């Protein structure tokens, strides 16, 4: 099939799927979270898109990907769309006006802007023994001078067993209580609103078979906040926690 045809199918089929969801029901669930907007939407993507992206990512050699290892985490990442045509089609569909308007209605966050540079975003995969240590996300994208506002993850794992681990845990603002533990099921989309103390990760090593990997795509949507809170200056994702102050910090900038 011609590349443009696939691109149009991705967009049109995702938009058609959006119309099948009860947006009012989703909004209620999203805003009923105890501290921040959060929802996991099962089977969000059409299955053929999941299959194409899953296969493309599975077969992408790790030596062509970035290796993220902060504080013992291990994840392989790729935001080079020139190497991943199906990722390119999906990113463009999820950066469109139609999808962003739907995302704004779901989250209540207005004037969202997709990140053209995919900073910290794009394809991701992890293997047996890998972890993502609990952290709070970066709040600023220097390349476009915009604030983090909404995050999404879509998973591509078919038949992922809960016993394998890799469920993404979301904690309270004190990093004590787990509010949600999201299993990376095939085609599901996880959405949450950025706040400075949203701790999340899967700190226990993945225990999947050697021929499997936890895989999906992350996209971050931004806003222009001219009134940036001086108590919340720009920072990268924070993987360290001060037990005395009960606050996260960056080992690179704070001694």
LUMBANU-741185 format. One record per residue (C-alpha): x, y, z; residue in three letters. Coordinates in Angstrom, 2 decimals. Example, Ala and Ser with C-alpha at 12.3 -4.5 7.8 and 13.67 -1.06 7.14 Angstrom:
REM LUMBANU-741185
@c1->12.30 | c2->-4.50 | c3->7.80 | code->ala
@c1->13.67 | c2->-1.06 | c3->7.14 | code->ser
REM end
This chain:
REM LUMBANU-741185
@c1->0.00 | c2->0.00 | c3->0.00 | code->unk
@c1->1.27 | c2->3.48 | c3->-0.86 | code->unk
@c1->2.69 | c2->5.39 | c3->2.12 | code->unk
@c1->0.18 | c2->8.25 | c3->1.84 | code->unk
@c1->-2.68 | c2->5.75 | c3->1.84 | code->unk
@c1->-1.43 | c2->4.20 | c3->5.06 | code->unk
@c1->-1.04 | c2->7.66 | c3->6.59 | code->unk
@c1->-4.61 | c2->8.58 | c3->5.72 | code->unk
@c1->-5.89 | c2->5.25 | c3->7.00 | code->unk
@c1->-4.12 | c2->5.74 | c3->10.32 | code->unk
@c1->-5.72 | c2->9.17 | c3->10.75 | code->unk
@c1->-9.16 | c2->8.27 | c3->9.47 | code->unk
@c1->-9.37 | c2->5.01 | c3->11.38 | code->unk
@c1->-8.22 | c2->6.60 | c3->14.64 | code->unk
@c1->-10.77 | c2->9.38 | c3->14.23 | code->unk
@c1->-13.48 | c2->6.82 | c3->13.53 | code->unk
@c1->-12.48 | c2->4.97 | c3->16.71 | code->unk
@c1->-12.66 | c2->8.19 | c3->18.74 | code->unk
@c1->-16.33 | c2->8.52 | c3->17.79 | code->unk
@c1->-17.09 | c2->5.15 | c3->19.39 | code->unk
@c1->-16.05 | c2->6.36 | c3->22.86 | code->unk
@c1->-18.44 | c2->8.05 | c3->25.29 | code->unk
@c1->-16.39 | c2->11.19 | c3->25.90 | code->unk
@c1->-18.53 | c2->12.29 | c3->28.86 | code->unk
@c1->-17.99 | c2->8.96 | c3->30.59 | code->unk
@c1->-14.25 | c2->9.15 | c3->29.91 | code->unk
@c1->-14.08 | c2->12.72 | c3->31.24 | code->unk
@c1->-15.81 | c2->11.70 | c3->34.46 | code->unk
@c1->-13.39 | c2->8.82 | c3->34.99 | code->unk
@c1->-10.42 | c2->11.02 | c3->34.14 | code->unk
@c1->-11.29 | c2->13.75 | c3->36.64 | code->unk
@c1->-12.34 | c2->11.34 | c3->39.39 | code->unk
@c1->-8.69 | c2->10.53 | c3->40.09 | code->unk
@c1->-7.80 | c2->11.51 | c3->43.69 | code->unk
@c1->-4.98 | c2->13.98 | c3->42.88 | code->unk
@c1->-4.59 | c2->14.41 | c3->39.12 | code->unk
@c1->-6.31 | c2->13.54 | c3->35.86 | code->unk
@c1->-5.57 | c2->9.96 | c3->34.83 | code->unk
@c1->-7.26 | c2->7.33 | c3->32.68 | code->unk
@c1->-6.44 | c2->4.08 | c3->30.90 | code->unk
@c1->-8.54 | c2->3.56 | c3->27.77 | code->unk
@c1->-8.62 | c2->-0.10 | c3->26.63 | code->unk
@c1->-8.22 | c2->-0.95 | c3->22.94 | code->unk
@c1->-7.80 | c2->2.67 | c3->21.93 | code->unk
@c1->-6.01 | c2->1.98 | c3->18.66 | code->unk
@c1->-7.35 | c2->-0.14 | c3->15.80 | code->unk
@c1->-5.66 | c2->-3.54 | c3->15.99 | code->unk
@c1->-3.94 | c2->-3.33 | c3->12.60 | code->unk
@c1->-2.11 | c2->-0.16 | c3->13.71 | code->unk
@c1->-1.02 | c2->-1.89 | c3->16.90 | code->unk
@c1->0.25 | c2->-4.84 | c3->14.87 | code->unk
@c1->2.23 | c2->-2.69 | c3->12.43 | code->unk
@c1->3.83 | c2->-0.54 | c3->15.14 | code->unk
@c1->4.45 | c2->-3.48 | c3->17.44 | code->unk
@c1->6.30 | c2->-5.42 | c3->14.74 | code->unk
@c1->8.27 | c2->-2.37 | c3->13.63 | code->unk
@c1->9.40 | c2->-1.63 | c3->17.20 | code->unk
@c1->10.08 | c2->-5.28 | c3->18.09 | code->unk
@c1->12.39 | c2->-5.64 | c3->15.09 | code->unk
@c1->14.16 | c2->-2.31 | c3->15.61 | code->unk
@c1->17.74 | c2->-3.14 | c3->16.74 | code->unk
@c1->18.61 | c2->-1.74 | c3->20.15 | code->unk
@c1->21.91 | c2->-0.44 | c3->18.77 | code->unk
@c1->19.84 | c2->1.96 | c3->16.65 | code->unk
@c1->18.01 | c2->3.23 | c3->19.76 | code->unk
@c1->18.94 | c2->5.51 | c3->22.66 | code->unk
@c1->19.71 | c2->3.67 | c3->25.90 | code->unk
@c1->18.15 | c2->5.38 | c3->28.92 | code->unk
@c1->19.79 | c2->4.29 | c3->32.20 | code->unk
@c1->19.14 | c2->7.01 | c3->34.79 | code->unk
@c1->19.42 | c2->5.74 | c3->38.39 | code->unk
@c1->19.37 | c2->2.10 | c3->37.37 | code->unk
@c1->16.46 | c2->2.35 | c3->34.94 | code->unk
@c1->16.85 | c2->0.60 | c3->31.60 | code->unk
@c1->14.82 | c2->1.51 | c3->28.53 | code->unk
@c1->15.54 | c2->1.71 | c3->24.81 | code->unk
@c1->14.03 | c2->4.73 | c3->23.04 | code->unk
@c1->13.64 | c2->5.88 | c3->19.44 | code->unk
@c1->12.19 | c2->9.16 | c3->18.19 | code->unk
@c1->13.89 | c2->9.03 | c3->14.78 | code->unk
@c1->10.88 | c2->8.89 | c3->12.48 | code->unk
@c1->13.09 | c2->8.44 | c3->9.42 | code->unk
@c1->13.85 | c2->4.89 | c3->10.63 | code->unk
@c1->10.28 | c2->4.03 | c3->11.67 | code->unk
@c1->7.66 | c2->4.86 | c3->9.03 | code->unk
@c1->4.72 | c2->3.41 | c3->10.97 | code->unk
@c1->5.71 | c2->5.41 | c3->14.04 | code->unk
@c1->5.84 | c2->8.45 | c3->11.73 | code->unk
@c1->2.26 | c2->7.82 | c3->10.55 | code->unk
@c1->1.03 | c2->7.36 | c3->14.12 | code->unk
@c1->2.79 | c2->10.45 | c3->15.47 | code->unk
@c1->1.32 | c2->12.57 | c3->12.70 | code->unk
@c1->-2.19 | c2->11.25 | c3->13.36 | code->unk
@c1->-1.86 | c2->11.96 | c3->17.09 | code->unk
@c1->-0.48 | c2->15.45 | c3->16.40 | code->unk
@c1->-3.45 | c2->16.43 | c3->14.26 | code->unk
@c1->-6.01 | c2->19.10 | c3->15.06 | code->unk
@c1->-8.77 | c2->16.50 | c3->15.36 | code->unk
@c1->-6.95 | c2->14.40 | c3->17.95 | code->unk
@c1->-5.71 | c2->17.38 | c3->19.95 | code->unk
@c1->-9.23 | c2->18.82 | c3->20.20 | code->unk
@c1->-10.44 | c2->15.44 | c3->21.48 | code->unk
@c1->-7.57 | c2->15.30 | c3->23.99 | code->unk
@c1->-8.35 | c2->18.83 | c3->25.19 | code->unk
@c1->-11.97 | c2->17.88 | c3->25.77 | code->unk
@c1->-10.97 | c2->14.74 | c3->27.67 | code->unk
@c1->-8.42 | c2->16.43 | c3->29.94 | code->unk
@c1->-9.82 | c2->19.94 | c3->30.21 | code->unk
@c1->-6.35 | c2->21.29 | c3->29.33 | code->unk
@c1->-6.68 | c2->23.85 | c3->26.55 | code->unk
@c1->-4.32 | c2->25.15 | c3->23.86 | code->unk
@c1->-2.28 | c2->21.94 | c3->23.69 | code->unk
@c1->0.72 | c2->21.85 | c3->21.37 | code->unk
@c1->2.38 | c2->18.64 | c3->20.11 | code->unk
@c1->6.16 | c2->18.51 | c3->20.46 | code->unk
@c1->7.68 | c2->18.42 | c3->16.95 | code->unk
@c1->11.04 | c2->17.26 | c3->18.37 | code->unk
@c1->9.59 | c2->14.37 | c3->20.42 | code->unk
@c1->11.84 | c2->15.25 | c3->23.37 | code->unk
@c1->11.79 | c2->12.24 | c3->25.72 | code->unk
@c1->9.03 | c2->10.74 | c3->23.58 | code->unk
@c1->8.64 | c2->8.18 | c3->20.79 | code->unk
@c1->9.02 | c2->4.41 | c3->20.72 | code->unk
@c1->10.19 | c2->2.63 | c3->23.89 | code->unk
@c1->10.97 | c2->-0.96 | c3->24.78 | code->unk
@c1->12.41 | c2->-2.81 | c3->27.77 | code->unk
@c1->13.46 | c2->-6.41 | c3->28.30 | code->unk
@c1->13.65 | c2->-9.03 | c3->31.03 | code->unk
@c1->15.38 | c2->-7.61 | c3->34.10 | code->unk
@c1->14.80 | c2->-3.96 | c3->33.12 | code->unk
@c1->13.11 | c2->-1.39 | c3->35.38 | code->unk
@c1->11.85 | c2->2.18 | c3->35.26 | code->unk
@c1->12.66 | c2->3.67 | c3->38.64 | code->unk
@c1->10.00 | c2->5.82 | c3->40.32 | code->unk
@c1->10.32 | c2->9.46 | c3->39.29 | code->unk
@c1->8.49 | c2->12.68 | c3->38.44 | code->unk
@c1->8.61 | c2->13.86 | c3->34.83 | code->unk
@c1->10.44 | c2->16.81 | c3->33.33 | code->unk
@c1->8.26 | c2->19.90 | c3->33.18 | code->unk
@c1->9.92 | c2->21.95 | c3->30.44 | code->unk
@c1->10.99 | c2->21.43 | c3->26.82 | code->unk
@c1->13.82 | c2->23.83 | c3->26.13 | code->unk
@c1->13.81 | c2->23.17 | c3->22.38 | code->unk
@c1->10.44 | c2->24.93 | c3->22.04 | code->unk
@c1->10.36 | c2->26.83 | c3->25.38 | code->unk
@c1->7.07 | c2->25.24 | c3->26.42 | code->unk
@c1->5.68 | c2->23.55 | c3->29.53 | code->unk
@c1->4.71 | c2->19.89 | c3->29.83 | code->unk
@c1->0.91 | c2->19.59 | c3->30.06 | code->unk
@c1->-0.47 | c2->16.15 | c3->29.07 | code->unk
@c1->1.24 | c2->12.79 | c3->28.58 | code->unk
@c1->0.03 | c2->9.70 | c3->26.73 | code->unk
@c1->1.39 | c2->6.16 | c3->26.42 | code->unk
@c1->0.04 | c2->3.58 | c3->24.00 | code->unk
@c1->1.14 | c2->-0.02 | c3->24.48 | code->unk
@c1->1.81 | c2->-2.61 | c3->21.77 | code->unk
@c1->2.11 | c2->-5.82 | c3->23.83 | code->unk
@c1->-0.23 | c2->-8.64 | c3->22.83 | code->unk
@c1->-0.75 | c2->-11.31 | c3->25.49 | code->unk
@c1->1.33 | c2->-9.58 | c3->28.15 | code->unk
@c1->0.88 | c2->-11.46 | c3->31.44 | code->unk
@c1->0.50 | c2->-9.60 | c3->34.72 | code->unk
@c1->3.02 | c2->-11.98 | c3->36.33 | code->unk
@c1->5.69 | c2->-10.59 | c3->34.00 | code->unk
@c1->5.54 | c2->-7.22 | c3->35.79 | code->unk
@c1->6.09 | c2->-3.97 | c3->33.93 | code->unk
@c1->2.79 | c2->-2.47 | c3->35.11 | code->unk
@c1->3.20 | c2->1.30 | c3->35.42 | code->unk
@c1->2.50 | c2->2.34 | c3->39.00 | code->unk
@c1->1.15 | c2->5.81 | c3->39.82 | code->unk
@c1->1.65 | c2->7.04 | c3->43.39 | code->unk
@c1->0.29 | c2->9.77 | c3->45.64 | code->unk
@c1->2.19 | c2->13.05 | c3->46.05 | code->unk
@c1->4.11 | c2->11.61 | c3->49.04 | code->unk
@c1->5.29 | c2->8.58 | c3->47.04 | code->unk
@c1->3.76 | c2->6.25 | c3->49.63 | code->unk
@c1->0.49 | c2->4.91 | c3->48.18 | code->unk
@c1->-0.07 | c2->3.34 | c3->44.76 | code->unk
@c1->-3.20 | c2->4.81 | c3->43.21 | code->unk
@c1->-3.10 | c2->2.83 | c3->39.96 | code->unk
@c1->-1.07 | c2->0.03 | c3->38.43 | code->unk
@c1->-1.54 | c2->-0.05 | c3->34.65 | code->unk
@c1->-0.70 | c2->-3.28 | c3->32.80 | code->unk
@c1->0.77 | c2->-2.61 | c3->29.33 | code->unk
@c1->-2.02 | c2->-4.23 | c3->27.35 | code->unk
@c1->-2.14 | c2->-4.18 | c3->23.57 | code->unk
@c1->-3.59 | c2->-0.99 | c3->22.07 | code->unk
@c1->-4.45 | c2->0.62 | c3->25.40 | code->unk
@c1->-3.86 | c2->4.36 | c3->25.83 | code->unk
@c1->-2.88 | c2->5.87 | c3->29.17 | code->unk
@c1->-3.44 | c2->9.63 | c3->29.59 | code->unk
@c1->-2.55 | c2->11.90 | c3->32.48 | code->unk
@c1->-2.24 | c2->15.61 | c3->33.24 | code->unk
@c1->1.21 | c2->16.84 | c3->34.19 | code->unk
@c1->1.75 | c2->17.92 | c3->37.79 | code->unk
@c1->5.09 | c2->18.26 | c3->39.55 | code->unk
@c1->4.58 | c2->15.45 | c3->42.09 | code->unk
@c1->3.12 | c2->12.66 | c3->39.97 | code->unk
@c1->5.41 | c2->9.79 | c3->40.90 | code->unk
@c1->5.35 | c2->6.79 | c3->38.59 | code->unk
@c1->7.46 | c2->3.87 | c3->37.41 | code->unk
@c1->7.87 | c2->0.10 | c3->37.62 | code->unk
@c1->10.77 | c2->-0.39 | c3->40.05 | code->unk
@c1->10.66 | c2->-4.20 | c3->40.08 | code->unk
@c1->12.56 | c2->-5.95 | c3->37.26 | code->unk
@c1->10.46 | c2->-7.19 | c3->34.35 | code->unk
@c1->10.17 | c2->-10.99 | c3->34.29 | code->unk
@c1->8.97 | c2->-11.60 | c3->30.74 | code->unk
@c1->10.39 | c2->-14.35 | c3->28.47 | code->unk
@c1->13.68 | c2->-13.57 | c3->26.74 | code->unk
@c1->11.94 | c2->-13.35 | c3->23.36 | code->unk
@c1->9.45 | c2->-10.74 | c3->24.63 | code->unk
@c1->9.78 | c2->-7.03 | c3->25.45 | code->unk
@c1->7.60 | c2->-4.36 | c3->27.01 | code->unk
@c1->6.91 | c2->-1.90 | c3->24.19 | code->unk
@c1->4.87 | c2->1.14 | c3->23.27 | code->unk
@c1->5.02 | c2->4.81 | c3->22.37 | code->unk
@c1->5.02 | c2->7.96 | c3->24.51 | code->unk
@c1->3.84 | c2->11.38 | c3->23.35 | code->unk
@c1->3.88 | c2->14.61 | c3->25.34 | code->unk
@c1->1.67 | c2->17.62 | c3->24.73 | code->unk
@c1->2.74 | c2->21.09 | c3->25.79 | code->unk
@c1->1.35 | c2->24.51 | c3->26.68 | code->unk
@c1->2.73 | c2->28.01 | c3->26.88 | code->unk
@c1->2.64 | c2->29.13 | c3->30.51 | code->unk
@c1->3.79 | c2->32.74 | c3->30.65 | code->unk
@c1->3.29 | c2->32.72 | c3->34.42 | code->unk
@c1->5.67 | c2->29.91 | c3->35.30 | code->unk
@c1->5.61 | c2->29.17 | c3->39.02 | code->unk
@c1->8.96 | c2->30.31 | c3->40.50 | code->unk
@c1->8.66 | c2->27.46 | c3->43.01 | code->unk
@c1->8.57 | c2->25.00 | c3->40.11 | code->unk
@c1->11.45 | c2->26.00 | c3->37.78 | code->unk
@c1->12.27 | c2->23.97 | c3->34.67 | code->unk
@c1->13.83 | c2->20.58 | c3->35.41 | code->unk
@c1->14.47 | c2->17.17 | c3->33.86 | code->unk
@c1->12.74 | c2->14.03 | c3->35.19 | code->unk
@c1->13.54 | c2->13.55 | c3->38.88 | code->unk
@c1->14.64 | c2->10.10 | c3->40.05 | code->unk
@c1->15.95 | c2->11.06 | c3->43.49 | code->unk
@c1->13.91 | c2->11.74 | c3->46.64 | code->unk
@c1->14.84 | c2->13.66 | c3->49.80 | code->unk
@c1->13.24 | c2->11.77 | c3->52.69 | code->unk
@c1->13.71 | c2->14.70 | c3->55.07 | code->unk
@c1->12.14 | c2->17.32 | c3->52.80 | code->unk
@c1->9.72 | c2->14.80 | c3->51.25 | code->unk
@c1->10.48 | c2->16.23 | c3->47.82 | code->unk
@c1->12.14 | c2->14.99 | c3->44.64 | code->unk
@c1->15.42 | c2->16.47 | c3->43.48 | code->unk
@c1->18.05 | c2->16.22 | c3->40.74 | code->unk
@c1->21.34 | c2->14.66 | c3->41.82 | code->unk
@c1->23.03 | c2->16.44 | c3->38.91 | code->unk
@c1->22.14 | c2->19.95 | c3->40.11 | code->unk
@c1->21.77 | c2->19.51 | c3->43.89 | code->unk
@c1->24.64 | c2->18.15 | c3->45.94 | code->unk
REM end
